Amino acid sequence: MTTNVSRNDSRLAPHAVGANPSVPGWRFAGLGLLRIAFGIVWAIDAAFKWQPGFTDNFVSYVTGALKDQPVAVRAWIRLWVDVIQVDPRLFAHLVATSETALAIALIAGAFSNLAFFGGTSLALVIWSTAEGFGGPYKTGSTDIGTAIIYVLVFVGLFLAKAGLPLGIDRRLTPWLGRWGWIASGPLDATDPG
């Protein structure tokens, strides 16, 4: 005996447009919770960036990565140090503002594609400057830096359209019209909320 179950049956979990219909609803909601948790991590980090110590020592955070680096990496970091030294307070506040905006976007699930791209870019800049690409790589090196992991998390969240579950992107996308690409998109008709 077979039964015919409609995709719109209320017992079935909602799925994102283009999502694999075999993904259970708890996994879909889990993406939203992961995005929110990641946003809280960025919010805590942003709070540290607003402290006077960060602004006062901003240049030293970047120059600290110069030690024992290969010539090419030192040249790259030195370029950024030269740019930052034009107005260190401005750049420190730019980083703090960026991290704050990123945290808000992640927690709210708002403008997620823009946030994922911006977060990837910011994490790459941090990894390639203040973290010195995770180096120097020599005997006794233990990791490649943390910011590169953030890049991978942002890419994963983008690929999963993680602004949809527990986020406001589903409502923002239609409202944004031709700019809707900066959000994750709408949910399909099976969305209960």
C-alpha positions as CSV (number, residue, x, y, z in Angstrom):
1,M,0.0,0.0,0.0
2,T,1.4,3.4,-1.0
3,T,0.4,6.8,0.2
4,N,0.6,10.0,-1.7
5,V,2.1,12.9,0.4
6,S,2.0,16.4,-1.0
7,R,5.2,18.6,-0.8
8,N,2.9,21.2,0.9
9,D,2.0,18.8,3.7
10,S,2.4,20.6,7.0
11,R,4.4,17.7,8.3
12,L,7.2,18.4,5.9
13,A,9.9,20.9,6.7
14,P,10.2,24.1,4.7
15,H,13.1,24.3,2.2
16,A,14.9,27.1,0.5
17,V,14.4,27.7,-3.2
18,G,16.8,25.5,-5.0
19,A,17.6,23.5,-1.8
20,N,17.7,19.8,-1.7
21,P,14.2,18.7,-0.7
22,S,15.7,15.8,1.3
23,V,17.3,18.3,3.8
24,P,15.3,18.0,7.0
25,G,13.9,21.2,8.6
26,W,16.1,20.9,11.7
27,R,19.2,21.1,9.5
28,F,17.8,24.1,7.7
29,A,17.1,25.8,11.1
30,G,20.6,24.7,12.2
31,L,22.1,26.8,9.4
32,G,20.4,29.8,10.8
33,L,21.6,29.0,14.3
34,L,25.2,28.5,13.0
35,R,25.0,31.9,11.3
36,I,23.7,33.6,14.4
37,A,26.4,31.9,16.6
38,F,29.0,33.1,14.1
39,G,27.5,36.6,14.3
40,I,27.8,36.5,18.1
41,V,31.5,35.6,17.7
42,W,32.0,38.6,15.4
43,A,30.0,40.8,17.9
44,I,32.3,39.9,20.7
45,D,35.3,40.5,18.5
46,A,33.9,43.9,17.4
47,A,33.4,44.9,21.1
48,F,37.1,44.3,21.6
49,K,37.9,46.5,18.6
50,W,36.0,49.4,20.1
51,Q,38.3,49.4,23.2
52,P,40.8,52.3,23.3
53,G,43.7,49.7,23.4
54,F,42.9,48.4,20.0
55,T,42.9,51.9,18.4
56,D,46.0,52.9,20.3
57,N,48.0,49.8,19.2
58,F,46.5,49.2,15.8
59,V,49.7,49.7,13.8
60,S,51.7,47.5,16.2
61,Y,49.2,44.6,15.6
62,V,50.0,44.7,11.9
63,T,53.7,45.3,12.2
64,G,53.9,42.4,14.7
65,A,53.4,40.0,11.8
66,L,56.6,41.2,10.0
67,K,59.0,39.2,12.2
68,D,60.7,36.3,10.5
69,Q,58.5,36.5,7.4
70,P,59.8,35.8,3.9
71,V,60.7,38.9,1.8
72,A,57.5,38.8,-0.3
73,V,55.2,38.6,2.8
74,R,57.1,41.4,4.5
75,A,56.7,43.6,1.4
76,W,52.9,42.9,1.4
77,I,52.5,43.6,5.1
78,R,54.8,46.7,4.9
79,L,52.5,48.0,2.1
80,W,49.5,47.8,4.4
81,V,51.4,49.3,7.3
82,D,52.3,52.3,5.1
83,V,48.6,52.7,4.1
84,I,47.4,52.4,7.7
85,Q,50.0,54.9,9.0
86,V,48.3,57.6,7.0
87,D,45.6,57.7,9.7
88,P,45.7,54.7,12.1
89,R,42.7,55.8,14.1
90,L,40.5,55.9,11.0
91,F,41.6,52.4,9.9
92,A,41.0,51.1,13.4
93,H,37.5,52.5,13.5
94,L,36.9,51.2,10.0
95,V,37.8,47.7,11.2
96,A,35.6,48.1,14.3
97,T,32.7,49.4,12.2
98,S,33.0,46.7,9.7
99,E,33.0,44.0,12.3
100,T,30.0,45.5,14.0
101,A,28.0,45.7,10.8
102,L,29.0,42.2,9.9
103,A,27.9,40.9,13.4
104,I,24.5,42.6,13.0
105,A,24.0,41.3,9.5
106,L,24.9,37.7,10.6
107,I,22.7,37.8,13.7
108,A,19.7,39.2,11.8
109,G,20.2,37.2,8.6
110,A,20.0,40.5,6.7
111,F,21.8,41.4,3.5
112,S,23.5,38.0,3.9
113,N,25.2,37.7,0.5
114,L,26.8,41.1,1.0
115,A,27.8,40.2,4.5
116,F,29.3,36.9,3.4
117,F,31.3,38.6,0.7
118,G,32.4,41.5,3.0
119,G,33.3,39.0,5.8
120,T,35.3,36.9,3.4
121,S,37.2,40.0,2.2
122,L,37.8,41.3,5.8
123,A,39.0,37.8,7.0
124,L,41.4,37.6,4.0
125,V,42.8,41.0,4.8
126,I,43.3,40.1,8.4
127,W,44.8,36.7,7.6
128,S,47.2,38.2,5.0
129,T,48.3,41.2,7.2
130,A,47.9,41.0,11.0
131,E,48.2,37.2,10.9
132,G,51.0,37.2,8.2
133,F,49.3,34.4,6.2
134,G,49.6,32.3,9.4
135,G,53.4,32.3,9.2
136,P,56.2,32.4,9.5
137,Y,56.3,28.8,8.6
138,K,59.3,27.1,10.2
139,T,60.1,24.3,12.5
140,G,57.7,24.5,15.4
141,S,54.8,26.2,13.5
142,T,51.5,24.9,14.8
143,D,48.8,26.4,12.6
144,I,48.0,28.6,9.6
145,G,46.1,31.3,11.4
146,T,42.5,31.6,12.4
147,A,41.1,34.1,9.9
148,I,41.5,31.7,6.9
149,I,39.0,29.4,8.7
150,Y,36.6,32.3,8.9
151,V,36.9,32.6,5.1
152,L,35.8,29.0,4.7
153,V,32.9,29.5,7.1
154,F,31.7,32.5,5.1
155,V,31.9,30.6,1.9
156,G,29.9,27.7,3.4
157,L,27.2,30.0,4.7
158,F,27.0,31.6,1.3
159,L,26.7,28.3,-0.5
160,A,24.0,27.2,2.0
161,K,22.0,30.4,1.6
162,A,22.2,30.7,5.4
163,G,20.5,34.1,5.5
164,L,17.1,32.4,4.9
165,P,16.5,30.3,8.0
166,L,15.8,32.4,11.1
167,G,16.7,35.5,9.1
168,I,15.0,38.4,7.5
169,D,16.5,37.9,4.0
170,R,13.4,36.0,2.9
171,R,11.4,39.2,3.4
172,L,14.1,41.6,2.2
173,T,14.7,40.0,-1.2
174,P,11.4,41.0,-2.8
175,W,11.5,44.4,-1.2
176,L,15.0,45.0,-2.6
177,G,14.0,44.4,-6.2
178,R,16.9,44.4,-8.6
179,W,19.3,44.7,-5.5
180,G,17.8,41.4,-4.1
181,W,21.1,39.6,-4.9
182,I,22.7,41.2,-1.8
183,A,20.3,39.1,0.3
184,S,20.1,35.2,0.3
185,G,16.7,35.1,-1.4
186,P,13.1,34.3,-0.6
187,L,11.8,30.9,0.7
188,D,9.5,29.0,-1.5
189,A,5.7,28.5,-1.0
190,T,6.2,25.8,1.6
191,D,7.6,28.4,4.1
192,P,5.2,28.6,7.0
193,G,6.5,31.9,8.3
